[in-house]
């Protein structure tokens, strides 16, 4: 199964979080916000020119920088 990053998904795409490739502090912060392995993420909307993206994980809605979203490895949702 091919792996992608959260930042590479288009609006409306769903994917399952596999791993977070970041230092411990950022990894801890992302997990505290609900980004955990096995959770499904949905891209709700994207800003233009590489700005932040809105991600929904369960009932949580997050606005993330694309650089942070690029640290989250995901796999296509079944």
N, C-alpha and C positions, 0 to 999 in steps of 0.2 A: 504494500500500500504506500503510495507516494505521500510525502509530508510537505506541507506548505507553512507559511507564516500567516498569522492573523492579518497582517497588513496587506497581504496579497489577495485577499478575498474581495469579491464585488458585493455591492449592496444586494441584500436578499439571500446571500449564500450562508449556509450553515456548515459548521465544522466542529469536530470534537477536539478539545485541547489535549495535547500529548505531553508537552513539557515546556518549561520556561528556561531559556538560556540567558541568564543575567546574573549579576553578582548577588550575594546573599540579601543585601538590604532591599534591592528592587524586587527580587523574587519573593521575599517576605511580604512586601507591600502589595504586590499583585495577588498573592494568595489571600491576603486579608480582604481584598476587594471581590473575591469570589472566583478568581481565575485559577482553577485547580484541574489537574489531569482527570479526564473522563467526563467533564462538563461540556455541554453543547453551547457553542457561541453562535450568535446571529449578527451579521453586519446590518445595522439599521440605516445608517447614512454615512456619507463621507464628505469632508470638506474639499474644496478645490485646492489645487496646487500643493498637495501633500500635507494639508492641515490635519486636524484631529479627526478621528472616526468614532461613531457611536456604536457600541457593542452591547447586545443584550445577552446575559447569561442567566437563565432561569427568569426570575422576576426582577433581577438587578440590571439597571441600565447604566453603562459607563461611557465616559468620553475619554478617549486615550490618544496620546500622541502617536503618530505613525512609527516613530523610532522605538517606542515602547512596545507597540503591537508587533513589530518585526522580531521581537525577542520571544514571542509566543509561538511555539511549533504546534500546528494543528493537522488533522487528517480529515478527509472528506467525511461528512456525516452519512450514515447508511440509509 
